[in-house]
Amino acid sequence: MLEYKAYHQTGGRRRGRGGRAVRKRGKGKGEGNGPMPLRARLRLTAWVAVVLLGVVLVGVAGASAYSWLNRSSLFSVRTIDLNPCDHVTQEEVWAIVRGGRSGNIWSVPTRDVVQRLSGHPWVRTVSVRKAFPDRLVVRIEERRPVAMVNLDVLFYVDAEGNPFKRLTAYDPKNYPILTGFSRAELLARDAVTLRDFRKTLELVRLAEAGPLRKNLSEVHFDAQDGYTLVTRDAGLQLKVGTTDFQEAMRRVEEALPRLSKLGGTAAIVDLKTRDRIFVR
């Protein structure tokens, strides 16, 4: 009996090379998963096809909707809501909005409209927004001329010192003219020239708000001699030089009643010296 058990304990195993016992390989974890069954593969393929078809249909529907929106008369621009302007007309805005296009509100490029309107000489700032289904809201802030400058031809100048519009025969010329600055100097945008130009505009503002209200014809600047104010009525040349502007206005205000006795005769009046008036 003992021999029988021993025999079965050792002899019943298969032996590999060298007499070593070889265990029967069991199924490891994950082993035994063969190729995906045909039914599962068909089901996955069907799901992928459905998803792709859905994407295509959504794209086609979106393109169709976009095409319809761009062609539909329902969204044609019928109204431009433009704030009151003195120099920019609705006809000019309409011409820019249409610009050869259909005028459909979906296809109106607001950025392009803003850019083109910004090129108008009278436009300082502009904004454009769409108000569906058929209205554009345009808000424009116009430039306000405060003077004119002679740059070979006359230009309007705004409060920031920007020459912005060449005058025509039909434009009002009832603004003071700034002289002593050349076209080349201003185009070069030299820092000193621009500083002097803006200071000249400040002098214009003070003079028109003070003793020379509606009576200022010209402000001339000279780098050596300073500033000269010319009156409209009598053509008086009031030389204030480089005196502080507030002090210069005080001297002008004190001098005008005395100068009125000249009877409208054009004269050169030197106000550079405190409490002295030299007339020639």
C-alpha positions in Angstrom: 0.0 0.0 0.0 2.8 2.4 0.8 4.5 1.6 -2.4 1.3 2.3 -4.3 0.9 5.8 -2.8 4.5 6.7 -3.3 4.2 5.7 -7.0 1.2 7.9 -7.5 2.7 10.8 -5.8 5.8 10.9 -8.0 4.9 9.1 -11.1 1.6 10.7 -11.8 3.1 14.0 -12.8 4.3 14.8 -16.2 8.0 15.5 -16.4 9.7 18.0 -18.6 13.2 18.0 -19.7 15.7 17.1 -17.1 13.1 15.2 -15.1 11.5 18.3 -13.7 7.8 18.2 -13.1 5.6 20.4 -15.4 2.4 21.8 -14.0 -0.6 22.0 -16.1 -1.1 25.7 -17.0 -4.2 27.1 -15.6 -6.2 30.0 -17.1 -4.6 33.2 -15.9 -6.5 36.4 -15.2 -8.0 37.8 -18.3 -7.0 34.8 -20.4 -9.5 33.0 -22.4 -11.1 36.3 -23.9 -11.1 35.5 -27.5 -12.1 37.8 -30.5 -15.1 40.0 -30.0 -18.3 38.2 -31.0 -19.7 39.2 -34.4 -22.9 40.5 -32.8 -21.0 42.9 -30.5 -18.9 44.2 -33.4 -22.0 44.9 -35.5 -23.6 46.7 -32.6 -20.5 48.9 -32.1 -20.3 49.7 -35.8 -24.0 50.7 -35.8 -23.5 53.1 -32.9 -20.5 54.7 -34.6 -22.5 55.1 -37.8 -25.4 56.7 -35.9 -23.2 59.2 -34.2 -21.5 60.1 -37.4 -24.8 60.5 -39.2 -26.0 62.7 -36.4 -23.0 65.0 -36.7 -23.5 65.3 -40.4 -27.2 66.1 -40.0 -26.5 68.7 -37.4 -23.8 70.3 -39.7 -26.1 70.3 -42.7 -29.0 71.8 -40.6 -26.7 74.5 -39.2 -25.4 75.4 -42.6 -29.0 75.5 -44.0 -30.1 77.7 -41.1 -27.2 80.1 -41.5 -27.9 80.3 -45.3 -31.6 81.0 -44.6 -30.8 83.7 -42.0 -28.5 85.5 -44.4 -31.1 85.4 -47.2 -34.3 86.0 -45.2 -36.0 89.3 -45.8 -37.2 89.0 -42.2 -33.7 90.1 -41.1 -33.1 92.8 -43.7 -31.8 96.1 -42.1 -34.7 98.5 -42.2 -33.8 101.1 -39.6 -30.6 102.8 -38.6 -31.0 104.4 -35.2 -28.5 107.3 -35.4 -28.1 109.9 -32.7 -28.4 113.5 -33.9 -25.3 114.7 -35.7 -24.4 118.0 -37.3 -22.0 116.6 -40.0 -22.7 112.9 -40.4 -25.9 112.0 -42.2 -28.0 108.8 -42.2 -27.3 108.6 -46.0 -23.6 108.3 -45.4 -24.2 105.6 -42.7 -26.5 103.7 -45.0 -24.0 103.7 -47.8 -21.3 102.3 -45.5 -23.7 99.7 -44.0 -24.8 98.3 -47.3 -21.4 98.6 -49.0 -22.6 96.4 -51.9 -24.0 93.7 -49.6 -27.5 92.4 -49.2 -28.1 94.5 -46.0 -29.1 91.5 -44.0 -28.4 92.2 -40.3 -26.6 88.8 -39.9 -24.2 89.6 -42.6 -23.5 93.2 -41.6 -19.9 93.3 -40.2 -20.1 95.8 -37.4 -16.3 96.0 -37.0 -16.0 97.1 -40.6 -18.8 99.6 -40.3 -17.0 101.1 -37.2 -13.7 101.2 -39.0 -15.2 102.9 -42.1 -17.1 105.4 -40.1 -14.0 106.2 -38.0 -12.4 107.4 -41.3 -15.0 110.2 -41.6 -13.3 113.5 -40.7 -16.0 114.6 -38.3 -16.2 111.3 -36.4 -14.3 111.3 -33.0 -15.7 108.0 -31.6 -18.3 105.6 -32.9 -20.1 102.4 -31.8 -22.4 100.1 -33.7 -24.6 97.3 -32.4 -27.3 95.0 -33.8 -30.8 95.2 -32.5 -32.7 92.2 -33.9 -34.5 91.6 -36.1 -33.9 94.6 -38.4 -32.2 97.6 -36.7 -28.7 98.9 -36.3 -27.9 101.3 -33.4 -25.1 103.7 -34.3 -23.8 106.2 -31.8 -21.3 108.9 -33.0 -19.5 111.5 -31.1 -18.4 114.3 -33.5 -15.3 116.4 -33.4 -15.8 120.0 -32.4 -13.5 122.6 -34.0 -12.0 125.1 -31.7 -9.6 126.8 -34.1 -8.2 126.7 -37.6 -4.6 126.1 -38.6 -2.9 127.1 -41.8 -1.0 124.1 -43.2 -0.7 125.4 -46.7 -4.5 125.1 -46.6 -6.8 125.7 -43.7 -7.7 122.8 -41.4 -10.1 122.6 -38.5 -8.4 121.8 -35.2 -10.1 120.0 -32.3 -9.6 120.6 -28.5 -6.9 117.8 -28.4 -4.8 119.6 -31.0 -5.7 117.3 -34.0 -6.1 119.0 -37.4 -9.0 116.8 -38.8 -10.7 118.4 -41.7 -9.6 120.5 -44.7 -11.9 123.5 -45.1 -13.9 124.0 -48.2 -15.5 127.2 -49.5 -18.7 126.2 -47.7 -17.3 125.6 -44.2 -17.7 128.3 -41.6 -14.5 130.2 -40.9 -15.5 131.9 -37.7 -12.8 130.3 -35.6 -9.4 131.8 -34.5 -6.6 130.9 -36.8 -3.3 129.5 -35.4 -0.2 130.7 -37.2 3.5 130.1 -36.7 3.4 126.3 -37.2 4.4 124.7 -40.5 2.9 121.6 -42.0 6.2 119.8 -41.9 6.7 120.5 -38.2 3.2 119.2 -37.2 3.5 116.1 -39.5 6.9 115.3 -37.9 5.1 115.3 -34.5 8.1 116.7 -32.7 7.4 116.7 -29.0 8.4 120.3 -28.5 6.2 121.5 -31.5 3.2 119.5 -30.2 3.6 121.0 -26.7 3.7 124.5 -28.1 0.8 123.8 -30.4 -1.4 122.5 -27.5 -0.3 125.5 -25.3 -1.5 127.8 -28.1 -4.9 126.1 -28.0 -5.0 126.6 -24.2 -4.4 130.3 -24.8 -7.2 130.4 -27.3 -9.6 128.8 -24.7 -8.7 131.3 -22.0 -8.9 134.3 -24.3 -12.3 133.3 -25.7 -13.6 132.6 -22.2 -12.3 135.9 -21.0 -11.7 139.4 -22.4 -11.6 138.4 -26.1 -14.9 136.5 -26.3 -16.0 136.4 -30.0 -13.3 138.9 -30.8 -10.2 136.7 -31.4 -9.1 136.5 -35.0 -5.6 135.0 -34.7 -3.1 133.6 -32.3 0.5 133.7 -33.6 3.3 131.8 -32.0 7.0 132.6 -32.3 9.7 130.6 -30.5 11.6 133.7 -29.7 8.9 136.4 -29.3 6.2 134.3 -27.7 2.5 134.8 -28.4 0.6 137.5 -30.2 -3.2 137.9 -30.1 -5.0 139.7 -32.9 -8.5 141.1 -32.4 -11.3 140.8 -35.0 -12.8 144.3 -34.7 -9.8 146.6 -34.7 -7.0 144.3 -35.8 -5.0 145.1 -32.6 -1.9 142.9 -32.2 -1.6 142.2 -28.5 1.8 140.9 -27.8 1.9 138.9 -24.5 5.1 137.1 -25.1 5.8 134.2 -22.8 3.9 135.7 -19.9 1.8 133.3 -17.8 -1.5 132.9 -19.6 -3.6 133.9 -16.6 -1.5 137.0 -16.1 -1.6 137.7 -19.8 -5.4 137.7 -19.8 -5.4 140.1 -16.9 -3.2 142.5 -18.7 -5.4 142.3 -21.9 -8.5 142.9 -19.9 -7.0 146.0 -18.3 -5.6 147.3 -21.6 -8.7 147.0 -23.8 -10.7 149.9 -22.3 -7.7 152.2 -22.8 -7.0 150.9 -26.3 -10.6 151.6 -27.4 -9.7 155.3 -27.4 -7.5 154.6 -30.4 -10.7 154.7 -32.5 -10.4 151.3 -34.2 -6.9 152.0 -35.6 -4.8 148.9 -36.1 -1.8 149.0 -33.8 0.8 146.8 -32.2 0.4 146.7 -28.4 3.2 145.4 -26.2 1.8 144.0 -23.0 4.9 142.0 -21.9 5.9 144.5 -19.2 3.8 144.5 -16.1 1.6 147.6 -15.7 2.9 149.1 -18.9 1.3 149.4 -22.3 3.5 150.3 -25.3 1.6 151.1 -28.5 3.0 151.8 -31.9 
